[in-house]
């Protein structure tokens, strides 16, 4: 196999692995439902971190994912009814954009 063929094959494998890990998947608010309105958020920033806290004021558990600009979205997390959860990032350019169900 030629070097060019090997490079093309290697590039295809890397692209497939990246897509499989979620690197090529972009979730927008148009494709994912926003978190329920009974979930509230409070964001704070310091010189080193950005922190967002979610409080579930619903009478049921919710599964949400934080949406950050200029950073990877948070993990899908279950917040118990009337419970809370927080996400912290050290990416100084990141900012909280909202949350969506997952």
Secondary structure, DSSP 8 states (H G I E B T S, - for coil): --HHHHHHHHHHHHHHHHHHTTTT----TTTS-B--TTEEEEEEE-SS-EEEEEEE-SSS-EEEEEEEETS-----EEE-TT-EEEEEE--TT-EEEEEEE-
